[in-house]
Every structure is written in C-alpha cells, then in structure tokens.
C-alpha cells in the first residue's frame, strides 16, 4: 500500500487532496515602515538579550573549565566564544540590512593627509584668533579738553 493512502486513511482525508498545503499568494513590492520598525526593534532586542545570556553562560563555562582543567570544557568555551562573535556580527548585519532596506544613506566626509602651507605664526593665528598677532589695530587720536572751572 502507498504511504499517501495510509496517511489519507489515518486522517480521514481524500487521497489526492493537498490544497490545504498550498501557499497563499504573496504580495510583492509592498513595504510597511511601521511594521519594519517594530520588527527591527524586536530583532535588535532579541539579539541583545542573547548576547547578554551568552556573556553569563560564557563566564560560567570559563569558571567550570578553569576549575576542572578538562579539555572538553575548554572546547565548550571556545565554541561559545565563536557563537558570541557570530551574534555580535549578526547585530552589525541587522544594522546594515536595515540601512539598505530603508534606503538612508549616511555620507561620511573624511579628509586625509591635510597639509598646511605657511609659517607656524600663520597657523597659530588661524587656530586662535583671540591671541593672534594680526589683531586689528584701531588708530585713535588723544584730544586734551580744556578744564572747566
């Protein structure tokens, strides 16, 4: 007897009917920002929670490994360290995917190898104008007024 016939007989379903397994059609090209933000926050909280639990487990496993001097315990610690590193990379991947999904581009303007051409006096005048030697000098004339009695 065929396995499909056995299952159909067991569950009291007609043999050729598998329409309940058909997937509903998915709508493509829709993006809901509110749901995305909720999902992003949920994923981020879950990853941070896993990292926190992993740190506690790592401390315990390391304590057990140092007290027992068992090679298997140290192997477990090494595997847990790799898992923690992967979780941290997953947090970064979530950030990158969120940035790619929302389309926000962050431009970083960076200047490398800047060179000032001038004397040290010019550089100091440029940096600190209050102490600059190039202050504007106001020329004034002293006038003596006659004394009144």
Secondary structure, DSSP 8 states (H G I E B T S, - for coil): --HHHHHHHHHT--TT--GGG-------S---HHHHHHHHHHHHHHHHHHHHHHHHHHHHHHHHHHHH--HHHHHHHHHHHHHHHHHHHHHHHHHHHHHHHHT---------S----S-HHHHHHHH-STT-TT---------------
